[in-house]
Amino acid sequence: MTGHTHSIPLTIDYIEISVTDMQAAREFYGAAFGWSFTTYGDQYSGIRTAAESGREGDEAGGLLLADTVTRGGPLVLLYADDIEDAVERVTRAGGVVVNGPYEFPGGRRFHFLDPSGNELGVWSAA
């Protein structure tokens, strides 16, 4: 992690996602969500989302190379203005939708698996 400017005390500030294939993970998240990456060797890549665009060296999290990935840990949720577009982007990039989209009290959401088998979700207010 080269630098970080969020610095809001006691909030989630950075997330690391374990992946079994670094190149496949970068390609998937880049295609599905437009993320870019800072490569720190073969074992780690920093995640740069639209929120970090234009802020030199800032990252939202990282991809960490692992031997295996186990589902069932904390669930990372991403926000999308258009849930159907997000479903299309995820599946076109090679993700597998495993639940939804479905209605919930805050809007709509779905869960998907990335190429390493991590389960994440996407929600939308509409």
PyMOL commands that set and color helices and strands:
alter all, ss='L'
color gray80, all
select helices_A, chain A and resi 22-33+50-52+83-92
alter helices_A, ss='H'
color red, helices_A
select strands_A, chain A and resi 15-19+36-39+44-48+61-65+76-79+96-104+107-113+119-124
alter strands_A, ss='S'
color yellow, strands_A
deselect
rebuild
show_as cartoon
